[in-house]
Amino acid sequence: MSTQALYDFDGTITSKDTTIILLIALLKLRPWRFCGLTWLSLRMIFASDSASKQAYKNKAIGYLIKGLSDMRLSIALEDFKYKVEFLYRPLVMSSIDQAIEDGCEVLIVTASPAFAISDCVSDLPVNVIGTEFEKEENIYTGLLKSDNCYGQEKVNRINEWATSNKITLSVQSAWSDHFSDFDMLSLSVKRYWIGDEKLRKLVNSRDPDANFVET
């Protein structure tokens, strides 16, 4: 019987959000887009809620990749991967290694673009489910291909993955640093939240049986 382990990426596998690192790496390909990116980045930073922040994040990424192919993006993604490797949490990486050793299918389920995170973890035997950007004739249009992989949509995408692979979900563990992933972690037997005292209080009230890792 197949078993699974689920992991959020930004702030969970990594010690902080990697969006700015990705945007800078992409901007280096076309630095003349600096002004447009600055406006979108400010809207993202000062967004009033997580959903709005995610929307502006995707607009900023879409703005930078529009008109490019995966081959053109490869240099930026190599730069992104190099910088992100220094942010990996040893505890969480050890957990991933243990899950793989135990025979679990590891799914990294992230609101970040799948093309970037897949490249980041290409050395690991894991599956990446993330936000997908549309292509036409192998060129990115800058638009999303489907809904942002955030909140309940993460659960929808996990279920789609299981259905397409003819797998019955049996999630043994799940990790996240943000309570927007509550629905995803609810799929799991063991739940691990990683964060500060503010998150601990939320977990204690909403998910008291979960494990908590303080940062």
N, C-alpha and C positions, 0 to 999 in steps of 0.2 A: 504493500500500500504506500502510495506517495504521501510524503509529508512536506510541509513548507515552513519557511521562516521569512517574515516580512520586515523590511527596513525602510524607513524614510531616509533621505540622503542629507539634505542641508540641515545642519545643526544637530544631526543624529550621528551619522557616520562621520561627518566633519564637525569640527568644534565651533564653526560659525557658518553663516549663510555665504554661499560662494557666488551669488549673482553678480556682484560688482567685479569680481575677478574675471568672470566670463565676459561681461560687457567690455571691460578694458581690453581683453584679449581679442575680441571681435573688432573693436574700434581700431586697433592697430592695422587691420586690413584696409580700412578706409577712414583715415583720420579726419577727412573733411566732413564727416558726419557728426563731429563733436557737438556742434550747437544743437542739432536736433536731439541727440542723445541726452544732452544736459537737461533739456526741457522735460523729456520723458522720465529721466531719472529723478528729477525733483518731484514730479507728480507721484512717482512710485514711493519715494522716501516719505512724503508728507500725506500719503493716502490715509483716509480715516479708518479703514478696516482692512482685514487681511485679504478679502476677496478683491477689493479695489487695487490693493498693492500687487496682487498676482496679475491682474489685468494689465496694469502699466508695465510690469516686468515683461510680460509677453509681447507687448507692443514695442518695447525697447529692443528686445532680442529680434523680433520680426523686422524692425527697421534696419538693423545691422546686417541681417542675413539675406534680405530681399535681393534677388538677382544673382545669388551665389550658388555654387554647387558644393557638394561634400568635399570634393578635391580642393576647392579654393579655401574651404574652412579648415582643412587639415592642419595648417601651421598654427592657427589660432587655438585649435583644440589641443594640440601638443603642448602649447604654452600653458593653457588652462590646466591640463592634467598634471604637469610638472608642479605647478604652484599648489594645487589642491592636495597632492600627496602629503604635503607637510601639515595638513590640517586634520588628517585622519585620527580619530580617537582610538588609541590602542585597545581599550576595553571592548569597544564595539567591533573592531576588526577581529579581535580574538573570538568574539561571539560568532562572527560570520564564518571564520575558519572552523570552529567547533560544529556549527550547523552543517557545513559541507561535509565534515568528517562523519557526522551522524547520518548522512544520507539525505538530508533535507534539500529540497529545491529552494534556493535563496532568491527572493524577489526584492529588488530595490524599487520601491514605488514612490515616485517623486513628482512634485509639481514643476520641477526644472525640466528643460528640454531633453527629451530622450536621446537626441543625437549627441549632446555634450556629455551626459552622464554615462552613456554606453561606451564612449571613447575613454572616459576616465577609468572605468573598471574593466576594461577589455582584457586585463591579465587575470581576472577572476572568473571562475565558472558560475556566473550568476545571470539572472534574467533582469532586464531593466524595463520597467513600465513607467513611462513619463509623458509629459506634454508633447504632442506631435505637431510639427509644423508642415504645412502643405507644400507640395512640390508639383511643378508642371514641367515635364520633360527633364527631370532631374535638377531643376533649378527652383530654389525656394522662392515662394511668392511673398513671404512675410506674414501670411495669415496662418491661423491655427487650422489644423486638419480636422480636429474634433474638440470636444470640451476640454478645458484645462483640467489636468489630472490633480485635482485638489478636493479635499473633503470627501463627500459621499462618492464623487466620481472615481476616487481611488478604489473603492469597493466594487463599483461597476466594472472597472477595467480589470481588476483581479478576477472577478467572475467570468469576464469575457476570455481572459487568458486560460482559465481552468476549462471552460467549455470548448475552446478551440483546440486544446491539447488533450481533451477527453479525460480530464483529471477531476477526481472528487477532492474538494478542498479538505485538508486536515492540518490546519495551521498550528504549529507547536509553539512558536514564539513570534513576537512582533515588537518593534522598537520605534519610538518617536520622541521628538522634543517639543511637539506642539499639539494642543488639544483639538485642533481641527482634524487630527487623525484618529479621533475617538472611535469612529465607525470602523476604520480599518483595524485598529487594535482589538476591537470587540470580536473580530473573527478568530482570535487566538486564545489558546489555552493559557499561555503565560504572556503577560504584557509588561513591557519595560518602558517606563517614561524616564527621560533624562533631561535635567534642567535645574532651574533655581527654586528658591523657596516659594515664589509665587505659583509656579507650576505644581509644586508639591501640595500646596493647599487645595488647588483645584482637583488634583488626583485623589487626595484624601477624601474629598467630599463626593466626587463623581465615580471614582474607580478604586475604592479602598482595598480591593484584593490584588491590585497590581503591584509590581515592584518599582521602586523609585531609585534612580541613580542621581545624586546631587552633583552639580558641576561647580 
